[in-house]
Amino acid sequence: MSSLQPWNNIPKVYNSKTIRYNNTDTIEFKSNTTYLPRGLGRSYGDVCLNNDGSLILTDDFKSIINFDHENGVIECESGISLNEILKIITPLGWFLPIVPGTSFVTIGGAIANDIHGKNHHKKGTFGNFVMSIDLLRSTGEVITCTPEQNLDYFHSTIGGLGLTGLIIKAKIKLIRVKNNLINSKNIRYHSLNNFFEINSEIEEKNEYTVSFVDLGIGKKTKQIRGVYHVGNHDDLEENKKNFIKPKELSLRLPFPPYFSIVNNFSISIVNSGYYFVNQNNDWRRQHYRNFFFPLDSIKNWNKAYGKKGFYQYQFVVPMNYGKEVINDVITIINSYNQKPVLGVLKTFGKIDSIGMLSFPIEGVTLAIDFPNKGESTLKMLENIDSVIIDAGGRIYPAKDARMKKDTFLKSFLNFNEFEKYIDPQFSSSFLRRMSI
């Protein structure tokens, strides 16, 4: 019996079996266990865990089945990572339409969590670019799901947290790029109002926007500051020989610390350092990896939180409640003396997600990392949950390890409909926490 953890090391679960296949044709589902696909395990909670069940490890399913160079359509197996795909398609003038904060995510994981990126206001979620999915059910049946065929399974599998069956392969529509560069600039802001001013001015004119925010300048204040990043694909014609290479740091903690080296003191240093290093600047060209995936160069940065791990908490609330909710969240955080590491503050646009359990809605979203301080942290997050739900918002399942069932059901009103499409032999620790 092996133990596995998500990226945040909470919770640890023991699985009866982990299964690795080289060929999906050889998969046999037994009636005495439940199954869950698992990609690279970068979720921050128990959506990628199946306590006392079986995990199907998909990272050996990584073949490119077909790549239509002219029309920008790639068909691939579900276990290939975004990193591997980008290395293939970018030199040929194509790019993935949506990428998250790490490239170490499988195609299956991107679909199952209906990932979003820095361009939701322009393109919505990953599911909007999925053209077809081949879904293996526990009966052995393979269902081909498209916007025209088996639409219910298409909508339930996108954002379906791996519960509708095993995604074998998928077709993804790509976007054209001229090179591997992003034109970007930094803008520092000094208040929440200042963030919204910058965002309203810049967002609709640019493809990628995101900000890193320091929520803990003053313990007894609601003052914040941060750095707003904006970027677009570079439009200069270049050949492969002139492509800029990424800045390779490839850092690694020398050993996983027994205790967390992330505390209020070190957090203050990191947050302040980020703010002062990232000065306002003019447009500059940089490799896409340095813009989209800065933490990918630190191979095991999650270990800095020690064996207790951390909670990454992400919520979204409607735009008209954004300022009020964030101020309330800061008040709650201050009351528990839990200084967060740099948060990610941005907005989601009006493009609807097609998945039944997709997370984004139009509004303001904030993702925050908290060192695990036991019961104090859990109580704080419960209090924040109440604020989010009262505002008509929701918490991101892919980053949840402790949300209560009623909180989930109040946020995701389609869950009862979604349950119809869950494969009877597929389950997860998250599902069992949330099921009625």
Secondary structure, 3 states (H helix, E strand, C coil): CEEECCCCCCCCEEECEEEECCCHHHCCCCCCCCEEEECCCCCCCHHHCCCCCEEEECCCCCCEEEEECCCCEEEEECCCEHHHHHHHHHHHCEECCCCCCCCCCEHHHHHHCCCCCCCHHHHCCHHHHEEEEEEECCCCCEEEECCCCCHHHHHHHCCCCCCCCEEEEEEEECEECCCCEEEEEEEEECCHHHHHHHHHHHHHHCCEEEEEEECCCCCCCCCCEEEEEEEEECCCCCCHHHCCCCCCCCECCCCCCCCCCCCHHHHHHHHHHHHHHCCCCCCEEEEHHHHHCHHHHECCHHHHHCCCCEEEEEEEECHHHHHHHHHHHHHHHHHCCCCCEEEEEEEECCCCCCCCCCCCCCEEEEEEEEECCCHHHHHHHHHHHHHHHHCCCEECHHHCCCCCHHHHHHHCCCHHHHHHHCCCCECCHHHHHHCC
